[in-house]
Amino acid sequence: MIDPSTVHLNSNAVRALGRSRTFEVDVPMMRRRAGGPLEPPLNANDRWHHSQRAQRTAAVRLGVRDGARRAEIPAGSHLTVTLHYRPGDNRRRDADNLVPTLKAACDALARGPRRDWIGLELVPDDTPQFMTKHMPVIHAGAGERRLWLEIEVRP
């Protein structure tokens, strides 16, 4: 079971841009060990036991689903999703290591192939026809750690 004290959510921000609308939704971050820093919950280099990985995946899906509901993101014909990460330091990081977190977050926005999966049904599926997933962006530099999605909705 995931310890609630290890999950961190920031406030949501929304902005409108022309015809399409862009929203920001925070993705929950977790601690890998007690007292450790908040980090993205899923990383391509992780070697979690399958049950721990499933718990972390569910936490991302639930956190993104709930954040998107709070932001009142409308359904659309196409979504463009970008994952942003501000680690709070200048260490080197590979953006592609964040792709497992991006995948779980995108699953929370689309319906998906199975009815028992968590999904908001903003688009029918997370295939390229309905959703464009950009490579994660890492914002190096000092500051508060943050992990968020930028979601552009086309009507």
Sequence and secondary structure as in RCSB ss.txt:
>XXXX:A:sequence
MIDPSTVHLNSNAVRALGRSRTFEVDVPMMRRRAGGPLEPPLNANDRWHHSQRAQRTAAVRLGVRDGARRAEIPA
GSHLTVTLHYRPGDNRRRDADNLVPTLKAACDALARGPRRDWIGLELVPDDTPQFMTKHMPVIHAGAGERRLWLE
IEVRP
>XXXX:A:secstr
   GGG B    EEEE SSSEEEEEE  BEESSTT  EE S  TT    HHHHHHHHHHHHHHHHHHHHHTT   
 SEEEEEEEEE SS     GGGGHHHHHHHHHHHB  S TTS    SBS SSTTTEEE   EE  SSS  EEEEE
EEEE 
